[in-house]
């Protein structure tokens, strides 16, 4: 890490931990969810924390995006109340847009799971899985692409919905474009 003159490494680390704090709000529960041997209460806590973060971002992030979009496009300001009303009217779109890629990952994971279950069929399962092994690689590749797109594009989902007043699928589609 390059440190500018006059800045200590600790101060730079403190700066970056502050900048990346919103990302950690989503990453920490996600890491808990993919770990093995978690109790039901730990998994429930992680899902609750993740959904709460999405709900807060849907309301306040949607209002901030709407205020910025109106100010940029029309060169006038709107009231905070009007922006919050807009965000609440589009709450479902703001909330579900980041969840659409997760549903896609779950779909391809389920297909891989079904392929693994085919492998348990005595006698014929292993040869079938051996012949169609490339599907597991393809599913993994597609899940990695979806995850990369989600990581890079999730802020654009909110920007699209707040600017265009569209639905969650449009926000998802434009962020991946």
C-alpha positions in Angstrom: 0.0 0.0 0.0 1.4 3.4 -1.0 1.1 5.9 1.8 1.2 9.6 1.1 3.8 11.7 3.0 2.4 12.7 6.4 -0.1 9.8 6.6 0.6 6.7 8.7 -0.4 3.3 7.6 -2.9 3.1 10.4 -4.6 6.3 9.3 -4.9 5.0 5.7 -6.3 1.7 7.0 -8.8 3.6 9.1 -9.8 5.6 6.0 -10.4 2.6 3.8 -12.3 0.7 6.6 -14.7 3.7 6.7 -15.0 3.9 2.9 -15.7 0.1 2.6 -18.1 -0.1 5.6 -21.3 -0.2 3.5 -19.8 -3.2 1.6 -19.0 -5.1 4.9 -22.7 -4.7 5.9 -23.5 -7.1 3.1 -20.4 -9.2 3.0 -20.3 -10.3 6.6 -23.8 -11.9 6.6 -23.0 -13.5 3.2 -19.8 -15.1 4.6 -21.8 -16.5 7.5 -24.4 -18.0 5.1 -21.8 -19.9 3.1 -19.9 -21.3 6.1 -20.6 -24.9 7.1 -21.9 -26.0 10.5 -23.8 -22.9 11.4 -26.7 -23.1 13.9 -30.2 -22.2 12.7 -30.1 -19.1 15.0 -26.8 -17.9 13.3 -28.2 -18.4 9.8 -31.5 -16.7 10.8 -29.5 -13.8 12.3 -27.4 -13.5 9.1 -30.6 -13.5 6.9 -32.3 -11.0 9.1 -29.2 -8.7 9.1 -29.0 -9.0 5.3 -32.7 -8.3 4.7 -32.6 -5.3 7.1 -29.6 -3.8 5.3 -31.5 -4.2 2.0 -34.6 -2.6 3.4 -32.7 0.4 4.8 -30.8 0.8 1.5 -34.1 0.5 -0.4 -35.7 3.4 1.5 -32.8 5.8 2.1 -30.6 4.8 -0.9 -33.6 5.2 -3.1 -34.4 8.6 -1.7 -30.8 9.8 -2.1 -30.7 8.5 -5.7 -34.0 10.2 -6.5 -32.8 13.5 -5.1 -29.6 13.4 -7.0 -31.3 12.4 -10.3 -33.9 15.2 -10.1 -31.2 17.7 -9.2 -29.0 16.6 -12.1 -31.7 16.3 -14.7 -33.9 19.3 -13.9 -31.4 21.5 -12.1 -33.8 21.9 -9.1 -34.0 20.3 -5.7 -36.9 18.2 -4.4 -37.9 17.9 -0.8 -36.6 15.0 1.3 -40.2 14.0 2.0 -41.0 13.7 -1.7 -37.9 11.6 -2.3 -38.8 9.3 0.6 -42.3 9.0 -0.7 -40.9 8.0 -4.1 -38.5 5.5 -2.5 -41.4 4.0 -0.5 -43.6 3.7 -3.6 -40.7 1.9 -5.3 -39.7 -0.1 -2.2 -40.3 -3.5 -3.7 -38.2 -2.7 -6.8 -35.4 -1.3 -4.7 -35.5 -4.2 -2.3 -35.7 -7.0 -4.9 -33.2 -5.8 -7.5 -30.1 -7.0 -5.6 -31.9 -10.3 -4.8 -32.5 -11.2 -8.5 -28.9 -12.3 -9.0 -29.0 -14.3 -5.8 -32.0 -16.1 -7.2 -30.0 -16.8 -10.4 -27.1 -18.2 -8.4 -29.6 -20.3 -6.4 -31.1 -21.7 -9.6 -27.7 -22.8 -11.0 -26.6 -24.1 -7.6 -29.8 -26.2 -7.6 -29.0 -27.6 -11.0 -25.6 -28.6 -9.8 -27.1 -30.1 -6.7 -29.4 -32.2 -8.9 -26.4 -33.4 -10.9 -24.7 -34.4 -7.7 -27.8 -36.3 -6.6 -27.8 -38.2 -10.0 -24.3 -39.3 -9.1 -25.7 -41.2 -6.0 -27.7 -43.6 -8.2 -26.1 -47.0 -7.8 -24.4 -48.3 -10.9 -25.3 -45.7 -13.5 -25.0 -42.4 -11.5 -21.3 -42.1 -11.7 -21.0 -42.7 -15.5 -23.8 -40.2 -16.1 -22.1 -37.5 -14.0 -18.8 -38.4 -15.8 -20.3 -37.9 -19.2 -22.0 -34.6 -18.3 -19.2 -33.1 -16.1 -18.9 -30.0 -18.2 -22.3 -28.9 -17.0 -21.0 -28.5 -13.5 -18.1 -26.3 -14.8 -20.6 -24.3 -16.9 -22.9 -23.7 -13.9 -20.0 -22.7 -11.7 -18.8 -20.3 -14.4 -22.2 -18.7 -14.8 -22.6 -18.3 -11.0 -19.2 -16.6 -10.9 -20.2 -14.2 -13.7 -23.5 -13.4 -11.9 -21.6 -12.8 -8.6 -19.1 -10.5 -10.4 -21.9 -8.6 -12.0 -23.7 -8.3 -8.7 -20.6 -7.0 -7.0 -19.8 -4.4 -9.6 -23.3 -3.4 -10.6 -25.5 -3.4 -7.5 -25.2 0.4 -7.0 -26.3 0.9 -10.6 -29.5 -1.0 -9.9 -30.7 1.6 -7.4 -29.6 4.4 -9.7 -31.6 3.0 -12.6 -34.7 2.5 -10.5 -34.4 5.9 -8.9 -33.8 7.7 -12.2 -36.1 5.9 -14.6 -38.8 4.9 -12.0 -38.7 1.4 -13.4 -39.0 -2.1 -11.9 -36.3 -4.3 -10.3 -35.7 -6.4 -13.4 -34.9 -3.3 -15.4 -32.5 -2.2 -12.7 -30.9 -5.7 -12.7 -30.7 -5.8 -16.5 -29.1 -2.3 -16.9 -26.6 -2.9 -14.2 -25.4 -6.0 -15.9 -25.3 -4.3 -19.3 
